Structure formats: structure tokens, C-alpha cells
Amino acid sequence: MNVSMRQLRAFLAVAGHRHFRRAAEALHLTQPAVSRLIADLEAELDVKLFDRSTREVVPTEAGRYLEQALARVLDELDGVLGHARAQADPLRGRVRIAAVPTLSAGLVPLGIARCTREHPSLEIILRDQSQAQVLDAVRGGEVDFGLTVEPATREEFEAETILHDPFRLVCRADHPLAARKGVAWKALDGQPLVLLDHASGSRRLIDAALAAQGVVARVAIEVGHPHTAFRMVEAGLGVTVTPALSLDALRPGLVTLRLTPQIHRDVTLLRRRARSLSPPAQTAWDTFRDIALTLA
């Protein structure tokens, strides 16, 4: 079947106006051109679409069915095409991202706020997920890109490290370590530790740092979010090692100390390999990179 959009739109115009001349004027075509489009459509469908008289043009039963169905279909098509055009605009559209909790609470709000301020037609949808879930969401195409911590499977993704985020020690102000200007990792030997659980991308790095410094880790409590770890520290249940980006959640009574030697995690933007970002997603990606530069 060889039916064109021009024929279909001419049909809807004639059906709506009940008149060939008025339909032609609405379409900015000549009346013979519209008549030819309708004749060709009727020939292609092998059905009569209009009953014609000297006064009006009335759709046949087949024409009335086609008018109702076609109006709905073309309206949906216009919406789809409009969305596609919007996706070509780097400053307009919806962007879905996933981020690990320590970034969702630190870097991500800054990036979304800048996008909202500078590109108000961009809509950012955030998934706050564990490291493994972020990787799965990017891998499966459920999000445009992710913000993670040193993914272990870089060969699957296009990755860009945007920030080196150092680890810090957090303890109560009355803790014996609080009076120091800095704390060696080795000073944590035997200390009760409140650490992020193994769903966090940072935990693997913290465990590796403790082992490399010869620390016998005494993990008292494992939690899912730095904010929870801080509350545990407030309650006197231990000290915690946390990324610097999570320190905005500290409340009075807690202090943060540098750990020596300095060990950091790499904050990484991540997307599927060999898959280009849509223009809106690229705009958001670039915004997060720029935000990270201001924090470096």
C-alpha cells in the first residue's frame, strides 16, 4: 500500500471542512490538487470516502471510520515527532541519570540545580541506587548515564573521571583522635569502625586502603548511607571513613580529619560503550563535568 501523509492530511481537511475549496485554502493548495490527492487515496484504498454534491461533501461510512481513527493516529504521530525534535535540542528534553548515594547527596544536587537554573527546559530524572544497580541501569539503557565510583568493568562502558574525592575520618569532638590535625590510617587499627556496606562502590576502596596500610579493621557496624554512619558516630558507636563529598551532612559535635597518606576515589561519569548521548543528555553530562571542576 502506497499512501502518503499528504493524502491523509488532505482527507482530514476535506472531512473537517466538508468542502474541497475550503480544505484547499486551509492546506495552501489548489482545489484540483486536493481533489487529485483524495482521488488517489480512494484508488489506493479501493473504497469511496466521500459522497459529493453541489452543496457539500459528506464522508461515507468508510470515510467516517477513517476520519475518527486517522485523527487520533496523526495526533499521536505529531506528538512523537515533536518529542523527537525536542530531543535534537540540547537545551530541551528529559534526561534520566542514576547515581550512587554518596554522589546523589553531594555532587548531584549541584548539577541538577545548575541545569535547572541555566537550562530550565531540561528535566532531570534521578535514580538514587547502589553501585551495582547504577551499572545495571546504564548497561540496560534504563538511564542515559550514571555517576559512579571507579567501576570495575570499564571495558563495558565509556567512562570519564571528573573528580578525585579523598576519604576523610569523622569522629566525635570528644574522641581522642579529634585533637589531631591529621590522622594516619594506621591509627585506625583496633578502632570500632562504622563503614558503608559492600553495596557501596566506596567500601571496596576503603577496605583496600585499610589493608594496604596494615590496619586490622574492626568493623562494628555497616550502613547503607554516610548520613546513617554519622548518626552512629554521634551515638558513640565508633568512627567512620567517608568520602569528602558526603561531609555536607555533618552536624555540630562531629569533626572531620585528613587521613594520611591521602587516598581518594575516582568519581566517574559512565555511559554505554559505542552509544552516543542525546543532545539533552550531553548537555547534562557536560554540566556535571563543569560542576566537578569547581570542586576539584
C-alpha positions in Angstrom: 0.0 0.0 0.0 1.4 3.4 -1.1 -0.5 6.0 1.0 1.2 9.4 1.6 1.0 11.8 4.5 -0.2 14.5 2.1 -3.1 12.3 1.1 -4.1 11.6 4.7 -3.9 15.2 5.7 -5.9 16.3 2.6 -8.5 13.7 3.6 -8.8 15.1 7.1 -9.0 18.6 5.8 -11.9 17.8 3.4 -13.7 15.7 6.1 -13.4 18.5 8.6 -14.4 21.4 6.2 -17.0 19.3 4.3 -15.8 21.3 1.3 -12.9 20.9 -1.2 -12.3 24.6 -1.8 -12.1 25.5 2.0 -9.9 22.4 2.6 -7.6 23.6 -0.2 -7.3 27.0 1.3 -6.5 25.6 4.7 -3.8 23.4 3.2 -2.5 26.2 1.0 -3.1 24.1 -2.1 -5.2 24.4 -5.2 -8.6 22.8 -5.3 -7.6 20.4 -8.2 -4.5 19.3 -6.2 -6.7 18.4 -3.2 -9.2 16.6 -5.5 -6.3 14.6 -7.0 -5.0 13.6 -3.6 -8.4 12.4 -2.5 -8.9 10.5 -5.7 -5.5 8.8 -5.4 -6.3 7.9 -1.8 -9.6 6.4 -2.7 -7.9 4.4 -5.6 -5.2 3.1 -3.3 -7.7 2.1 -0.6 -10.2 0.9 -3.2 -13.0 2.5 -1.3 -15.2 5.6 -1.7 -14.5 8.1 1.1 -16.9 10.9 0.2 -20.4 11.4 -1.2 -20.2 14.6 -3.2 -23.0 17.0 -4.1 -23.0 20.6 -5.4 -23.5 21.9 -1.9 -21.4 19.7 0.4 -19.0 16.8 0.7 -20.1 14.2 3.2 -17.9 11.3 4.4 -19.2 7.8 3.6 -19.4 5.2 6.3 -15.8 4.1 5.5 -14.8 7.8 5.4 -16.3 8.5 8.9 -14.4 5.5 10.3 -11.2 6.6 8.7 -11.7 10.2 9.9 -12.1 9.2 13.5 -9.2 6.7 13.5 -6.9 8.8 11.5 -7.3 11.9 13.6 -6.2 10.0 16.7 -3.3 8.3 15.0 -2.0 11.5 13.4 -2.3 13.4 16.7 -0.2 10.7 18.4 2.3 10.8 15.5 2.6 14.6 15.8 3.4 14.1 19.5 6.1 11.5 18.7 7.7 13.7 16.1 7.5 16.7 18.3 9.3 14.8 21.1 11.9 13.6 18.6 12.5 17.2 17.5 12.8 18.2 21.2 15.5 15.6 21.7 17.6 17.2 19.0 17.5 20.5 21.0 20.5 20.3 23.5 18.6 22.6 25.9 15.2 20.9 25.9 14.2 17.4 26.9 14.2 14.7 29.6 17.4 13.2 30.9 17.5 10.1 33.1 20.5 9.5 35.3 21.5 7.1 38.1 23.9 7.9 40.9 25.3 6.1 43.9 24.0 7.6 47.3 27.2 9.4 48.2 27.1 11.3 44.9 23.3 11.7 45.0 23.7 13.6 48.3 26.7 15.6 47.3 27.6 16.3 43.7 24.2 15.5 42.0 22.1 18.3 43.7 24.7 20.8 42.5 24.5 19.5 38.9 20.7 19.4 38.8 20.4 22.9 40.3 22.7 24.3 37.6 20.8 22.5 34.9 17.5 23.9 36.3 19.0 27.4 36.5 20.8 27.5 33.2 18.6 25.2 31.1 15.1 25.3 32.5 13.7 23.2 29.7 15.8 20.3 30.7 14.1 17.8 33.0 16.5 15.6 35.1 15.1 12.3 36.5 17.4 10.8 39.2 17.7 7.2 40.4 19.5 7.0 43.8 20.9 3.5 43.7 23.7 1.2 44.8 26.9 0.9 42.6 25.7 -2.4 41.1 22.3 -1.0 40.3 23.7 2.0 38.6 25.9 -0.1 36.5 23.0 -2.4 35.6 20.8 0.7 34.7 23.4 2.1 32.4 24.2 -1.3 30.9 20.5 -1.9 30.2 19.8 1.5 28.7 17.3 2.4 31.5 19.2 5.7 32.1 21.2 8.0 29.8 24.2 7.9 32.0 25.4 7.2 35.6 27.6 8.7 38.2 29.7 6.0 39.9 32.9 5.3 41.8 35.6 3.6 39.8 33.5 0.9 38.0 35.3 -2.4 37.9 34.1 -3.2 34.4 35.3 -0.2 32.4 35.5 -2.3 29.2 31.7 -2.3 29.0 31.4 1.5 29.3 32.6 4.8 28.1 33.8 6.4 31.3 35.2 9.9 32.2 36.7 10.6 35.6 35.7 14.0 36.7 36.8 14.3 40.3 39.2 12.8 42.8 37.3 12.6 46.0 39.5 12.0 49.1 38.5 9.9 52.1 38.2 11.6 55.4 37.9 10.4 59.0 34.8 11.5 61.0 34.7 11.2 64.8 33.1 12.9 67.8 34.6 16.1 69.0 35.4 14.3 72.3 37.2 11.4 70.7 41.0 11.1 71.4 41.8 11.4 67.7 39.8 14.6 67.3 42.6 16.8 68.7 45.0 15.8 65.9 45.5 17.9 62.7 45.6 14.7 60.7 45.3 11.0 61.3 47.4 8.2 59.8 45.4 5.3 58.5 47.4 3.1 60.9 45.8 4.9 63.8 42.6 3.2 63.0 44.0 -0.2 63.9 41.6 -1.6 66.5 39.2 1.3 66.4 35.5 0.4 66.1 34.6 1.4 62.6 31.2 2.4 61.2 31.6 1.7 57.4 29.4 1.7 54.3 28.3 -1.7 53.4 29.6 -3.7 50.4 26.8 -2.4 48.1 28.7 0.9 48.1 31.4 1.5 45.5 33.5 3.2 48.2 33.6 0.2 50.5 35.9 -1.8 48.3 38.3 1.1 48.2 38.2 1.7 51.9 38.9 -2.0 52.6 41.8 -1.9 50.2 43.2 1.2 51.8 43.0 -0.3 55.3 44.7 -3.5 54.2 47.4 -1.6 52.3 48.2 0.4 55.5 48.3 -2.8 57.6 45.2 -1.9 59.6 43.4 -4.7 61.3 39.8 -3.4 60.6 37.3 -3.8 63.5 34.1 -3.1 61.7 31.5 -2.5 64.3 28.5 -1.5 62.1 27.8 -1.5 58.4 25.3 1.0 57.0 23.9 1.9 53.6 24.4 5.7 53.6 27.0 8.2 55.1 24.2 10.1 56.9 23.4 6.9 58.8 27.1 6.4 59.6 27.3 10.0 61.0 24.4 9.3 63.3 26.1 6.2 64.6 29.3 8.1 65.2 27.2 10.7 67.1 25.9 8.0 69.3 29.5 7.0 70.2 29.5 3.7 68.4 32.8 4.3 66.6 34.5 6.4 63.9 33.8 6.4 60.2 35.8 6.7 57.0 33.8 8.6 54.4 34.2 10.4 51.0 34.7 14.2 51.3 31.6 14.8 49.2 29.5 13.4 51.9 30.7 15.8 54.6 27.9 18.4 54.0 25.7 16.3 56.2 27.9 16.7 59.3 26.2 18.3 62.3 27.8 20.0 65.4 29.6 17.6 67.6 31.4 15.8 64.8 34.8 16.7 63.4 36.5 15.7 60.1 40.2 14.9 59.8 42.5 14.3 56.9 43.8 10.8 56.6 47.4 10.2 55.6 48.6 9.1 53.2 45.7 10.7 51.2 43.7 8.1 49.3 40.8 9.0 47.1 38.1 7.5 45.0 37.5 8.5 41.3 34.1 10.0 40.6 33.2 8.8 37.1 30.6 9.7 34.5 29.5 6.5 32.8 27.5 5.6 29.6 27.2 2.6 27.4 30.1 2.0 25.1 29.5 2.9 21.4 26.2 4.6 22.2 26.0 8.4 21.7 24.2 10.5 24.2 21.1 12.5 23.1 21.8 16.3 22.9 20.0 17.0 26.2 21.9 14.2 27.9 25.2 15.5 26.6 24.3 18.9 28.0 23.6 17.4 31.4 26.8 15.3 31.2 28.9 18.5 30.4 27.2 20.3 33.3 28.2 17.6 35.8 31.7 17.7 34.5 31.8 21.5 34.9 30.5 21.3 38.5 33.2 18.8 39.4 35.9 21.1 38.1 34.7 23.8 40.6 35.0 21.2 43.4 38.5 20.0 42.5 
